[in-house]
Amino acid sequence: MRNIPILDRGRIRCVDGSFGFIPHRFLSDGFFASLNHDELILYFFWILASDRFGMSFYGDKAIVKHTGIESVNLGEARNSLVSKSLIAFKPPFVQVLQLPAGPVINNPVSTEHPARRILRSLQGGTR
């Protein structure tokens, strides 16, 4: 194991009360990269808001207030997380699920810079 120095020994994290957990494979297996901005915010919100079984029952108004996700986009982001097998949803309950074997990529993330994509669309090209 590497010898990694602790930078601030006075502020080492500890479990105090409830605890949100994100497995490292969420990043290393590509789940993080497979989600858009609203999906990421919503998924992290539910991780923080859920109990030890992954259950949460926040209403849409509270979720919009806490996350800043536009209410018109909330349902789409929630449905996408269901289709990617990251959550189960039966109103008013949401359950954050154990990660599946691998990420479901419905819309591959483009590596093209957004400004370049906008410029290309304005020029009418599809290069």
DSSP file (Angstrom, degrees, kcal/mol; ACC not computed):
  #  RESIDUE AA STRUCTURE BP1 BP2  ACC     N-H-->O    O-->H-N    N-H-->O    O-->H-N    TCO  KAPPA ALPHA  PHI   PSI    X-CA   Y-CA   Z-CA
    1    1 A M              0   0    0      0, 0.0     2,-0.0     0, 0.0     0, 0.0   0.000 360.0 360.0 360.0 143.2    0.0    0.0    0.0
    2    2 A R        -     0   0    0      1,-0.1     2,-1.0     2,-0.0     0, 0.0  -0.338 360.0-122.5 -67.6 151.1    1.2    3.6   -0.8
    3    3 A N        -     0   0    0     -2,-0.0    -1,-0.1     2,-0.0     0, 0.0  -0.809  36.8-177.6 -96.4  94.6    2.2    5.8    2.1
    4    4 A I        -     0   0    0     -2,-1.0     2,-0.1     1,-0.0    -2,-0.0  -0.829  22.8-128.1 -98.7 124.4   -0.1    8.8    1.6
    5    5 A P        -     0   0    0      0, 0.0     2,-0.6     0, 0.0    -1,-0.0  -0.432  15.3-124.9 -72.3 144.6    0.4   11.6    4.0
    6    6 A I        -     0   0    0      1,-0.1     3,-0.3    -2,-0.1     6,-0.0  -0.806  19.8-159.6 -86.3 122.7   -2.7   12.9    5.9
    7    7 A L  S    S+     0   0    0     -2,-0.6     2,-0.3     1,-0.3    -1,-0.1   0.837  78.7  20.3 -77.6 -35.3   -2.8   16.7    5.2
    8    8 A D    >   -     0   0    0      1,-0.1     3,-1.8     3,-0.0    -1,-0.3  -0.782  60.2-177.9-139.7  93.0   -4.9   17.8    8.2
    9    9 A R  G >  S+     0   0    0     -2,-0.3     3,-0.8    -3,-0.3    -1,-0.1   0.728  82.4  63.6 -64.7 -22.5   -5.0   15.4   11.1
   10   10 A G  G 3  S+     0   0    0      1,-0.2    -1,-0.3     0, 0.0    -2,-0.0   0.596 107.2  42.3 -76.9 -10.9   -7.5   17.7   13.0
   11   11 A R  G <  S+     0   0    0     -3,-1.8     2,-0.3     2,-0.0    -1,-0.2  -0.133  71.8 151.6-130.9  39.8  -10.2   17.2   10.3
   12   12 A I    <   -     0   0    0     -3,-0.8    -3,-0.0     1,-0.1    -6,-0.0  -0.557  51.7-110.3 -70.1 131.9  -10.1   13.5    9.4
   13   13 A R        +     0   0    0     -2,-0.3     2,-0.3     1,-0.0    -1,-0.1  -0.314  41.6 177.3 -64.9 144.4  -13.6   12.5    8.3
   14   14 A C        -     0   0    0     -3,-0.0     2,-0.6     2,-0.0    -1,-0.0  -0.975  38.3 -98.1-142.4 157.3  -15.6   10.2   10.5
   15   15 A V        +     0   0    0     -2,-0.3     2,-0.4     4,-0.1     4,-0.1  -0.668  46.0 170.9 -77.9 120.4  -19.1    8.7   10.4
   16   16 A D        -     0   0    0     -2,-0.6     2,-0.3     2,-0.4    -2,-0.0  -0.911  59.7 -36.8-134.9 104.3  -21.3   10.9   12.6
   17   17 A G  S    S+     0   0    0     -2,-0.4     2,-0.0     2,-0.0    -2,-0.0  -0.652 121.8   9.5  80.9-137.0  -25.0   10.2   12.4
   18   18 A S  S    S-     0   0    0     -2,-0.3    -2,-0.4    -3,-0.1     2,-0.4  -0.315  72.5-156.3 -75.2 164.2  -26.3    9.3    8.9
   19   19 A F        -     0   0    0     31,-0.2     2,-0.4    -4,-0.1    -4,-0.1  -0.982  11.1-146.0-149.2 127.0  -23.8    8.6    6.1
   20   20 A G        -     0   0    0     -2,-0.4     2,-0.4     2,-0.0    28,-0.1  -0.792  21.8-160.6 -92.4 138.1  -23.9    8.8    2.3
   21   21 A F        -     0   0    0     -2,-0.4    -2,-0.0    26,-0.2     0, 0.0  -0.974  16.0-179.9-127.1 129.4  -21.8    6.2    0.5
   22   22 A I        -     0   0    0     -2,-0.4    -2,-0.0    25,-0.0    22,-0.0  -0.976  28.7-130.1-125.1 116.3  -20.6    6.1   -3.1
   23   23 A P    >   -     0   0    0      0, 0.0     3,-2.0     0, 0.0     4,-0.4  -0.324  18.4-121.8 -64.3 147.1  -18.5    3.1   -4.1
   24   24 A H  T >> S+     0   0    0      1,-0.3     4,-2.1     2,-0.2     3,-1.6   0.824 109.6  68.6 -58.4 -32.1  -15.2    3.9   -5.8
   25   25 A R  H 3> S+     0   0    0      1,-0.3     4,-2.2     2,-0.2     6,-0.6   0.667  80.2  77.3 -66.1 -13.3  -16.4    1.9   -8.9
   26   26 A F  H <4 S+     0   0    0     -3,-2.0     6,-2.5     2,-0.2     5,-0.5   0.889 111.1  26.5 -58.1 -37.1  -19.0    4.6   -9.5
   27   27 A L  H X4 S+     0   0    0     -3,-1.6     3,-1.2    -4,-0.4     6,-0.3   0.903 125.0  47.4 -87.5 -51.9  -16.0    6.6  -10.9
   28   28 A S  H 3< S+     0   0    0     -4,-2.1    -3,-0.2     1,-0.3    -2,-0.2   0.778 112.3  48.7 -68.6 -28.2  -13.6    3.8  -12.0
   29   29 A D  T 3< S-     0   0    0     -4,-2.2    -1,-0.3    -5,-0.2    -3,-0.1   0.427 117.9-104.8 -93.6   1.3  -16.2    1.8  -13.9
   30   30 A G  S <> S+     0   0    0     -3,-1.2     4,-1.1    -5,-0.1    -3,-0.1   0.516  83.7 122.9  96.0   4.7  -17.6    4.7  -15.8
   31   31 A F  H >> S+     0   0    0     -6,-0.6     4,-0.6    -5,-0.5     3,-0.5   0.934  77.1  52.6 -64.1 -44.2  -20.9    5.4  -14.0
   32   32 A F  H >4 S+     0   0    0     -6,-2.5     3,-1.2     1,-0.2    -1,-0.2   0.931 111.1  46.4 -55.8 -48.5  -19.9    9.0  -13.3
   33   33 A A  H 34 S+     0   0    0     -6,-0.3    -1,-0.2     1,-0.2    -2,-0.2   0.708 105.0  62.7 -68.6 -20.2  -19.1    9.7  -17.0
   34   34 A S  H << S+     0   0    0     -4,-1.1     2,-0.3    -3,-0.5    73,-0.3   0.577  92.5  78.2 -83.3  -8.6  -22.3    8.1  -18.1
   35   35 A L  S << S-     0   0    0     -3,-1.2     2,-0.1    -4,-0.6    70,-0.0  -0.781  72.5-134.4-105.8 145.0  -24.6   10.6  -16.4
   36   36 A N     >  -     0   0    0     -2,-0.3     4,-2.5    41,-0.1     5,-0.2  -0.301  41.3 -88.8 -82.9 178.1  -25.4   14.2  -17.4
   37   37 A H  H  > S+     0   0    0      1,-0.2     4,-2.5     2,-0.2     5,-0.2   0.917 126.0  45.2 -56.7 -51.5  -25.4   17.1  -15.0
   38   38 A D  H  > S+     0   0    0      1,-0.2     4,-2.5     2,-0.2    -1,-0.2   0.894 113.1  51.5 -63.0 -39.8  -29.0   16.8  -13.8
   39   39 A E  H  > S+     0   0    0      2,-0.2     4,-2.8     1,-0.2    -1,-0.2   0.914 110.9  48.3 -63.3 -42.6  -28.7   13.0  -13.3
   40   40 A L  H  X S+     0   0    0     -4,-2.5     4,-2.7     2,-0.2     5,-0.2   0.941 112.9  46.8 -62.0 -48.4  -25.5   13.4  -11.3
   41   41 A I  H  X S+     0   0    0     -4,-2.5     4,-2.4     1,-0.2    -2,-0.2   0.928 115.7  46.0 -60.7 -45.3  -26.9   16.1   -9.0
   42   42 A L  H  X S+     0   0    0     -4,-2.5     4,-2.4    -5,-0.2    -2,-0.2   0.913 112.9  49.3 -65.7 -43.5  -30.1   14.0   -8.5
   43   43 A Y  H  X S+     0   0    0     -4,-2.8     4,-2.0    -5,-0.2    -2,-0.2   0.932 113.4  46.1 -62.2 -46.7  -28.2   10.8   -7.9
   44   44 A F  H  X S+     0   0    0     -4,-2.7     4,-2.3     2,-0.2    -1,-0.2   0.882 110.1  55.1 -64.5 -38.0  -25.9   12.4   -5.3
   45   45 A F  H  X S+     0   0    0     -4,-2.4     4,-2.3    -5,-0.2    -2,-0.2   0.951 109.5  46.3 -57.7 -49.1  -28.9   14.1   -3.7
   46   46 A W  H  X S+     0   0    0     -4,-2.4     4,-1.2     1,-0.2    -1,-0.2   0.845 109.0  54.8 -67.2 -32.1  -30.6   10.8   -3.2
   47   47 A I  H  < S+     0   0    0     -4,-2.0     3,-0.3     1,-0.2    -1,-0.2   0.932 114.2  41.5 -62.0 -44.0  -27.4    9.2   -1.9
   48   48 A L  H  < S+     0   0    0     -4,-2.3    -2,-0.2     1,-0.2    -1,-0.2   0.822 119.1  45.1 -71.8 -31.0  -27.2   12.0    0.8
   49   49 A A  H  < S+     0   0    0     -4,-2.3     8,-0.2    -5,-0.2    -1,-0.2   0.531  96.0  94.0 -92.3  -7.1  -31.0   11.9    1.5
   50   50 A S     <  -     0   0    0     -4,-1.2     6,-0.2    -3,-0.3   -31,-0.2  -0.446  68.6-125.1 -91.2 161.0  -31.5    8.2    1.7
   51   51 A D    >   -     0   0    0      4,-2.1     3,-2.1    -2,-0.1    -1,-0.1  -0.130  49.8 -74.9 -86.5-170.1  -31.4    5.9    4.7
   52   52 A R  T 3  S+     0   0    0      1,-0.3    -2,-0.0     2,-0.1    -1,-0.0   0.659 134.1  52.7 -67.0 -14.5  -29.2    2.8    5.2
   53   53 A F  T 3  S-     0   0    0      2,-0.1    -1,-0.3    44,-0.0    -3,-0.0   0.389 120.8-107.1 -96.4   1.5  -31.4    0.9    2.8
   54   54 A G  S <  S+     0   0    0     -3,-2.1    42,-2.9     1,-0.3     2,-0.3   0.578  71.9 146.2  85.2  10.2  -31.1    3.5    0.1
   55   55 A M  E     +A   95   0A   0     40,-0.2    -4,-2.1    38,-0.1     2,-0.3  -0.634  17.9 166.6 -90.3 138.3  -34.7    4.7    0.7
   56   56 A S  E     -A   94   0A   0     38,-2.5    38,-2.6    -2,-0.3    -6,-0.1  -0.984  20.9-172.7-143.6 151.1  -35.8    8.4    0.3
   57   57 A F        +     0   0    0     -2,-0.3     2,-0.2    -8,-0.2    36,-0.1  -0.025  29.4 147.8-138.0  35.0  -39.2   10.1    0.1
   58   58 A Y        -     0   0    0      1,-0.1     2,-0.1    36,-0.1    -2,-0.1  -0.483  45.2-124.2 -67.0 140.1  -38.4   13.7   -0.7
   59   59 A G     >  -     0   0    0     -2,-0.2     4,-2.2     1,-0.1     5,-0.2  -0.389  23.9-104.0 -81.1 164.5  -41.1   15.3   -2.8
   60   60 A D  H  > S+     0   0    0      1,-0.2     4,-2.7     2,-0.2     5,-0.2   0.873 119.0  54.6 -57.7 -41.4  -40.4   17.0   -6.1
   61   61 A K  H  > S+     0   0    0      1,-0.2     4,-2.2     2,-0.2    -1,-0.2   0.922 110.8  45.5 -61.2 -43.6  -40.7   20.6   -4.7
   62   62 A A  H  > S+     0   0    0      2,-0.2     4,-2.5     1,-0.2    -1,-0.2   0.886 112.2  51.7 -66.5 -38.6  -38.1   19.8   -2.0
   63   63 A I  H  X S+     0   0    0     -4,-2.2     4,-2.7     2,-0.2     6,-0.4   0.927 110.4  48.1 -64.6 -44.8  -35.8   18.2   -4.5
   64   64 A V  H  X S+     0   0    0     -4,-2.7     4,-2.2     1,-0.2    -1,-0.2   0.913 112.7  49.9 -60.3 -43.3  -36.0   21.2   -6.9
   65   65 A K  H  < S+     0   0    0     -4,-2.2    -2,-0.2    -5,-0.2    -1,-0.2   0.921 117.2  39.0 -62.2 -45.6  -35.3   23.5   -3.9
   66   66 A H  H  < S+     0   0    0     -4,-2.5    -2,-0.2     1,-0.1    -1,-0.2   0.830 126.4  32.7 -76.6 -33.3  -32.3   21.6   -2.7
   67   67 A T  H  < S-     0   0    0     -4,-2.7    -3,-0.2    -5,-0.2    -2,-0.2   0.746  89.3-133.1 -99.8 -25.8  -30.7   20.7   -6.1
   68   68 A G     <  +     0   0    0     -4,-2.2     2,-0.3    -5,-0.4    -4,-0.1   0.521  52.9 149.4  80.2   4.0  -31.6   23.6   -8.3
   69   69 A I        -     0   0    0     -6,-0.4    -1,-0.3    -5,-0.1    -2,-0.1  -0.546  57.1-107.1 -69.6 133.9  -32.7   21.2  -11.1
   70   70 A E    >>  -     0   0    0     -2,-0.3     3,-1.8     1,-0.1     4,-1.0  -0.389  23.2-126.8 -60.9 136.5  -35.5   22.8  -13.2
   71   71 A S  H 3> S+     0   0    0      1,-0.3     4,-0.7     2,-0.2     3,-0.4   0.820 109.5  59.4 -58.4 -31.2  -38.8   21.2  -12.3
   72   72 A V  H 34 S+     0   0    0      1,-0.2     4,-0.3     2,-0.1    -1,-0.3   0.727 109.8  43.7 -69.5 -19.9  -39.4   20.4  -16.0
   73   73 A N  H <> S+     0   0    0     -3,-1.8     4,-2.3     2,-0.1    -1,-0.2   0.580  92.5  83.2 -98.2 -12.3  -36.1   18.4  -16.1
   74   74 A L  H  X S+     0   0    0     -4,-1.0     4,-2.6    -3,-0.4     5,-0.2   0.926  90.8  46.8 -61.3 -49.3  -36.6   16.5  -12.9
   75   75 A G  H  X S+     0   0    0     -4,-0.7     4,-2.8     1,-0.2    -1,-0.2   0.888 112.4  50.8 -61.4 -40.6  -38.9   13.7  -14.2
   76   76 A E  H  > S+     0   0    0     -4,-0.3     4,-2.1     2,-0.2    -1,-0.2   0.920 112.1  46.4 -63.8 -44.0  -36.6   13.1  -17.2
   77   77 A A  H  X S+     0   0    0     -4,-2.3     4,-2.1     2,-0.2    -2,-0.2   0.911 113.9  48.7 -65.4 -41.9  -33.5   12.9  -15.0
   78   78 A R  H  X S+     0   0    0     -4,-2.6     4,-1.9    -5,-0.2    -2,-0.2   0.934 111.7  48.7 -63.2 -46.4  -35.3   10.5  -12.6
   79   79 A N  H  X S+     0   0    0     -4,-2.8     4,-2.6     1,-0.2    -1,-0.2   0.871 109.8  52.8 -62.2 -36.6  -36.6    8.3  -15.4
   80   80 A S  H  X S+     0   0    0     -4,-2.1     4,-1.6     2,-0.2    -1,-0.2   0.900 107.4  50.8 -66.0 -40.5  -33.1    8.2  -16.9
   81   81 A L  H  <>S+     0   0    0     -4,-2.1     5,-2.6     2,-0.2     6,-1.1   0.860 111.1  49.7 -65.3 -34.2  -31.6    7.0  -13.5
   82   82 A V  H ><5S+     0   0    0     -4,-1.9     3,-1.8     3,-0.2    -2,-0.2   0.939 110.5  49.1 -65.7 -47.3  -34.3    4.3  -13.4
   83   83 A S  H 3<5S+     0   0    0     -4,-2.6    -2,-0.2     1,-0.3    -1,-0.2   0.760 108.9  53.5 -66.5 -23.5  -33.5    3.2  -17.0
   84   84 A K  T 3<5S-     0   0    0     -4,-1.6    20,-0.3    -5,-0.2    -1,-0.3   0.325 114.3-120.6 -91.7   7.6  -29.8    3.1  -16.0
   85   85 A S  T < 5S+     0   0    0     -3,-1.8    -3,-0.2     2,-0.2    -2,-0.1   0.799  81.2 117.5  60.3  34.2  -30.7    0.8  -13.1
   86   86 A L  S   <S+     0   0    0     -5,-2.6    11,-2.6     1,-0.2     2,-0.3   0.706  77.3  18.8 -98.7 -26.3  -29.3    3.2  -10.5
   87   87 A I  E     -B   96   0A   0     -6,-1.1     2,-0.4     9,-0.2    -1,-0.2  -0.951  63.0-140.2-137.9 158.9  -32.6    3.9   -8.7
   88   88 A A  E     -B   95   0A   0      7,-2.3     7,-2.6    -2,-0.3     2,-0.4  -0.937  23.3-161.5-112.5 145.2  -36.0    2.3   -8.3
   89   89 A F  E     +B   94   0A   0     -2,-0.4     5,-0.2     5,-0.2    -2,-0.0  -0.981  26.9 155.0-136.7 123.4  -39.0    4.7   -8.2
   90   90 A K  E >   -B   93   0A   0      3,-2.5     3,-2.8    -2,-0.4    -2,-0.0  -0.837  62.8 -75.4-141.9 102.1  -42.5    4.2   -6.9
   91   91 A P  T 3  S+     0   0    0      0, 0.0     3,-0.1     0, 0.0   -34,-0.1  -0.038 117.0  10.0 -47.3 134.1  -44.0    7.5   -5.9
   92   92 A P  T 3  S+     0   0    0      0, 0.0     2,-0.3     0, 0.0   -36,-0.0  -0.934 120.3  75.0 -94.9  16.2  -43.3    8.9   -3.4
   93   93 A F  E <   - B   0  90A   0     -3,-2.8    -3,-2.5   -36,-0.1     2,-0.4  -0.649  48.9-173.8 -98.6 144.8  -40.4    6.6   -2.7
   94   94 A V  E     -AB  56  89A   0    -38,-2.6   -38,-2.5    -2,-0.3     2,-0.5  -0.992   6.7-162.0-127.3 138.2  -37.0    6.3   -4.4
   95   95 A Q  E     -AB  55  88A   0     -7,-2.6    -7,-2.3    -2,-0.4     2,-0.5  -0.984  15.1-140.4-121.4 123.2  -34.5    3.6   -3.6
   96   96 A V  E     - B   0  87A   0    -42,-2.9    -9,-0.2    -2,-0.5     2,-0.2  -0.712  32.3-147.2 -75.9 124.1  -30.8    4.1   -4.5
   97   97 A L        -     0   0    0    -11,-2.6     2,-0.1    -2,-0.5   -43,-0.1  -0.514  20.3 -91.4 -95.5 159.4  -29.8    0.6   -5.8
   98   98 A Q        -     0   0    0     -2,-0.2    -1,-0.1     1,-0.1     0, 0.0  -0.433  62.7 -89.8 -60.0 142.8  -26.6   -1.3   -5.6
   99   99 A L        -     0   0    0     -2,-0.1    -1,-0.1     1,-0.1   -13,-0.1  -0.288  43.0-124.5 -59.8 139.1  -24.6   -0.5   -8.7
  100  100 A P        -     0   0    0      0, 0.0    -1,-0.1     0, 0.0   -15,-0.0  -0.125  39.0 -84.8 -71.5 180.0  -25.2   -2.8  -11.6
  101  101 A A  S    S-     0   0    0      1,-0.1    -2,-0.1     2,-0.0     0, 0.0   0.848 105.9  -9.9 -57.6 -36.7  -22.4   -4.7  -13.3
  102  102 A G  S    S-     0   0    0    -72,-0.0    -1,-0.1   -71,-0.0   -72,-0.1  -0.976  85.5 -78.6-156.9 165.9  -21.7   -1.8  -15.6
  103  103 A P        -     0   0    0      0, 0.0     2,-0.6     0, 0.0   -18,-0.1  -0.376  34.1-132.8 -71.4 147.7  -23.0    1.6  -16.6
  104  104 A V        -     0   0    0    -20,-0.3     2,-0.8    -2,-0.1   -20,-0.0  -0.899  19.1-159.4 -96.0 121.7  -25.9    1.9  -19.1
  105  105 A I        +     0   0    0     -2,-0.6   -70,-0.1     1,-0.2   -74,-0.0  -0.847  23.9 162.7-110.4  99.0  -24.9    4.6  -21.7
  106  106 A N  S    S+     0   0    0     -2,-0.8    -1,-0.2     1,-0.3   -72,-0.0   0.891  80.2  23.2 -78.6 -42.8  -28.0    5.9  -23.4
  107  107 A N  S    S-     0   0    0    -73,-0.3    -1,-0.3     3,-0.0     3,-0.1  -0.902  90.5-131.6-126.6  99.2  -26.4    9.0  -24.8
  108  108 A P        -     0   0    0      0, 0.0     2,-0.4     0, 0.0   -74,-0.1  -0.197  28.1-110.2 -53.9 139.2  -22.6    8.7  -25.1
  109  109 A V        -     0   0    0    -76,-0.1     2,-0.3     1,-0.1   -76,-0.0  -0.573  31.3-131.3 -73.6 126.7  -20.8   11.7  -23.6
  110  110 A S        -     0   0    0     -2,-0.4    -1,-0.1     1,-0.1    -3,-0.0  -0.579  10.4-157.3 -79.6 139.3  -19.2   13.8  -26.3
  111  111 A T        +     0   0    0     -2,-0.3     2,-0.2     2,-0.1    -1,-0.1   0.504  62.9 109.8 -90.4  -5.3  -15.6   14.8  -25.8
  112  112 A E  S    S-     0   0    0      1,-0.1    -2,-0.1     2,-0.1     5,-0.0  -0.495  82.5-105.7 -71.5 137.3  -16.1   17.7  -28.2
  113  113 A H    >>  -     0   0    0     -2,-0.2     4,-2.0     1,-0.1     3,-0.5  -0.409  25.6-126.9 -62.2 134.9  -16.0   21.1  -26.4
  114  114 A P  H 3> S+     0   0    0      0, 0.0     4,-2.4     0, 0.0     5,-0.2   0.848 108.7  55.2 -54.8 -38.1  -19.6   22.5  -26.2
  115  115 A A  H 3> S+     0   0    0      1,-0.2     4,-2.4     2,-0.2     5,-0.2   0.896 108.3  48.4 -63.7 -39.1  -18.6   25.8  -27.9
  116  116 A R  H <> S+     0   0    0     -3,-0.5     4,-2.6     2,-0.2    -1,-0.2   0.891 110.6  51.2 -66.7 -39.1  -17.2   23.9  -30.9
  117  117 A R  H  X S+     0   0    0     -4,-2.0     4,-2.1     2,-0.2    -2,-0.2   0.905 111.5  47.5 -64.4 -41.5  -20.4   21.9  -31.1
  118  118 A I  H  X S+     0   0    0     -4,-2.4     4,-2.2     2,-0.2    -2,-0.2   0.928 112.4  49.1 -65.0 -45.5  -22.5   25.1  -31.1
  119  119 A L  H  X S+     0   0    0     -4,-2.4     4,-1.7     1,-0.2    -2,-0.2   0.917 110.9  50.4 -60.3 -44.3  -20.3   26.7  -33.7
  120  120 A R  H  X>S+     0   0    0     -4,-2.6     5,-1.8     1,-0.2     4,-0.5   0.902 110.6  49.2 -61.3 -41.6  -20.5   23.6  -35.9
  121  121 A S  H ><5S+     0   0    0     -4,-2.1     3,-0.6     1,-0.2    -1,-0.2   0.867 109.4  52.2 -68.4 -34.2  -24.3   23.6  -35.6
  122  122 A L  H 3<5S+     0   0    0     -4,-2.2    -1,-0.2     1,-0.2    -2,-0.2   0.818 108.2  51.6 -68.5 -30.6  -24.5   27.3  -36.5
  123  123 A Q  H 3<5S-     0   0    0     -4,-1.7    -1,-0.2    -5,-0.2    -2,-0.2   0.556 113.5-121.9 -82.5  -8.0  -22.4   26.6  -39.6
  124  124 A G  T <<5 +     0   0    0     -3,-0.6     2,-0.2    -4,-0.5    -3,-0.2   0.611  67.8 130.7  80.4  12.0  -24.7   23.8  -40.6
  125  125 A G      < -     0   0    0     -5,-1.8    -1,-0.3     1,-0.1    -2,-0.1  -0.565  45.7-164.1 -97.6 162.5  -22.0   21.2  -40.6
  126  126 A T              0   0    0     -2,-0.2    -1,-0.1    -3,-0.1    -5,-0.1   0.057 360.0 360.0-128.4  23.2  -21.9   17.8  -39.1
  127  127 A R              0   0    0     -7,-0.1    -1,-0.1     0, 0.0    -2,-0.0   0.511 360.0 360.0 -42.5 360.0  -18.2   17.0  -39.3
